[in-house]
Amino acid sequence: MSTSTFLPTITLLCRLLRQEEATCHQLLETVHTERAAIRTLAITEFHSINCRRLAILESLQSLANERQQLVGELARHYGLQPGTASIQECLDRIQDSSADDLRAVYRSYMGVAKTVRDEIGQNVVLIEGIRGVVDQALSTGAPVSPVKDLYAADGQAIGTGRVNVLIHQQG
């Protein structure tokens, strides 16, 4: 790749990372909306939240595919394996100041992406906590079933147990 096509690749990569960062902010807003719905147990809102999340994730996947192509171009330019080189490896190889903006944009994007990951993790903890409370509530005083063909959560056959924590073999 010549210098004349190399600089536009860096510019395109900066633009793409900014788009990814903006899309991550949209995902972050969706995660916060989801958290509010989890806290209030607003089950009817989950469908629209999940639809929004899916559209955002599809957009992120499309942007990631474009980014990988540009990273491949940079990798070829720096003698790295185009299919396996990461953007960080490319940034480590770029020695001139033309990539300073790219480094800053990449750091910012990675910061937002990590925040999204952490926020999603918090939602998972909330959901698991609610699930645990519901499981406890369902198993309190649950009748014991003497029916055959019952299986525990680990797949082991058992003869009796609480109905709500067993799986009955059907057909």
HELIX and SHEET records of a PDB file:
HELIX    1   1 THR A    3  THR A   40  1                                  38    
HELIX    2   2 ILE A   43  GLU A   45  5                                   3    
HELIX    3   3 PHE A   46  HIS A   77  1                                  32    
HELIX    4   4 ILE A   87  ARG A   93  1                                   7    
HELIX    5   5 SER A   97  ALA A   99  5                                   3    
HELIX    6   6 ASP A  100  SER A  139  1                                  40    
HELIX    7   7 VAL A  163  VAL A  165  5                                   3    
SHEET    1   A 2 VAL A 144  SER A 145  0                                        
SHEET    2   A 2 GLY A 161  ARG A 162 -1                                        
SHEET    1   B 3 ALA A 157  ILE A 158  0                                        
SHEET    2   B 3 LEU A 150  TYR A 151 -1                                        
SHEET    3   B 3 ILE A 167  HIS A 168 -1                                        
END                                                                             
